Amino acid sequence: MLLNLGLTGGAVTSQGSDINSFDQVVGTLVFDLNNGELNHGFLYRSGQMIDVNTLLPQNSGWVLRDAQAINDVGQIVGFGIINGEQHAYLLSPVPGDFDGNGTVDAGDYVLWRKNVGYVVTPGTNGDANRNGFVEWSDYGPWRENYGRIASSIGSAVGSDTLSQFAVVPEPSTLVLCLAGIFATQLRRNRRRF
């Protein structure tokens, strides 16, 4: 079966790159480059195409140019521009943000509670474990992440829509920062003696 995913946000064409077991598709929205517009990554789910850039926190500094792959957990990889440089990114949704507003809050609990015992599209309407059935065990991710707010992207954290994504720094960056702090402290301690 062939399905036209459509367009969004003034794009002139779209190109799909990957699809997961839940029929979520990622790819590239192609804009009119004569007007100086960059391509953007997209996520297509539940019959809706979403420009992933519209779901990033304001002032994140990122322009996500492509979405190249998506797995069954909903993690998306691609490339984007930040500070004028191209970088790869990994997006992973925040567990428990069932309504996709970027915050794990009481609204997510209400959505989960309303759907307990029902069959749903996997990963939606409170289905944290993505098995297509909202059950009591799906409450855990909400409880564990209550109050969590999605922040900007770089690499990003577990549910279903991009507005649920948070930052997960690359491990190599963290190691370099810790090494720098350690070296600075070591140098300060040597000066004291």
ChimeraX attribute file (.defattr): number of C-alpha atoms within 10 A of each C-alpha:
attribute: neighborCount
match mode: 1-to-1
recipient: residues
	/A:1	2
	/A:2	4
	/A:3	5
	/A:4	6
	/A:5	15
	/A:6	15
	/A:7	18
	/A:8	15
	/A:9	12
	/A:10	10
	/A:11	17
	/A:12	13
	/A:13	13
	/A:14	21
	/A:15	17
	/A:16	18
	/A:17	16
	/A:18	17
	/A:19	19
	/A:20	14
	/A:21	11
	/A:22	17
	/A:23	14
	/A:24	20
	/A:25	25
	/A:26	30
	/A:27	24
	/A:28	24
	/A:29	29
	/A:30	20
	/A:31	18
	/A:32	13
	/A:33	10
	/A:34	7
	/A:35	7
	/A:36	8
	/A:37	11
	/A:38	15
	/A:39	19
	/A:40	24
	/A:41	27
	/A:42	29
	/A:43	23
	/A:44	20
	/A:45	17
	/A:46	11
	/A:47	10
	/A:48	13
	/A:49	19
	/A:50	20
	/A:51	26
	/A:52	23
	/A:53	19
	/A:54	15
	/A:55	16
	/A:56	23
	/A:57	18
	/A:58	11
	/A:59	7
	/A:60	13
	/A:61	15
	/A:62	22
	/A:63	21
	/A:64	27
	/A:65	23
	/A:66	26
	/A:67	29
	/A:68	19
	/A:69	19
	/A:70	24
	/A:71	16
	/A:72	16
	/A:73	18
	/A:74	21
	/A:75	20
	/A:76	23
	/A:77	21
	/A:78	20
	/A:79	19
	/A:80	22
	/A:81	15
	/A:82	15
	/A:83	9
	/A:84	10
	/A:85	8
	/A:86	14
	/A:87	15
	/A:88	14
	/A:89	20
	/A:90	22
	/A:91	24
	/A:92	27
	/A:93	25
	/A:94	29
	/A:95	26
	/A:96	32
	/A:97	37
	/A:98	29
	/A:99	23
	/A:100	23
	/A:101	17
	/A:102	24
	/A:103	24
	/A:104	26
	/A:105	20
	/A:106	13
	/A:107	15
	/A:108	22
	/A:109	20
	/A:110	14
	/A:111	17
	/A:112	26
	/A:113	17
	/A:114	13
	/A:115	18
	/A:116	19
	/A:117	12
	/A:118	13
	/A:119	14
	/A:120	17
	/A:121	15
	/A:122	20
	/A:123	22
	/A:124	25
	/A:125	26
	/A:126	35
	/A:127	30
	/A:128	28
	/A:129	21
	/A:130	20
	/A:131	15
	/A:132	18
	/A:133	22
	/A:134	27
	/A:135	19
	/A:136	13
	/A:137	12
	/A:138	21
	/A:139	20
	/A:140	14
	/A:141	21
	/A:142	24
	/A:143	14
	/A:144	12
	/A:145	16
	/A:146	18
	/A:147	14
	/A:148	18
	/A:149	17
	/A:150	24
	/A:151	20
	/A:152	17
	/A:153	23
	/A:154	20
	/A:155	19
	/A:156	25
	/A:157	20
	/A:158	21
	/A:159	28
	/A:160	29
	/A:161	26
	/A:162	29
	/A:163	24
	/A:164	31
	/A:165	32
	/A:166	25
	/A:167	18
	/A:168	16
	/A:169	13
	/A:170	13
	/A:171	9
	/A:172	9
	/A:173	10
	/A:174	11
	/A:175	11
	/A:176	11
	/A:177	12
	/A:178	12
	/A:179	12
	/A:180	12
	/A:181	12
	/A:182	12
	/A:183	12
	/A:184	11
	/A:185	11
	/A:186	11
	/A:187	11
	/A:188	11
	/A:189	10
	/A:190	8
	/A:191	7
	/A:192	6
	/A:193	5
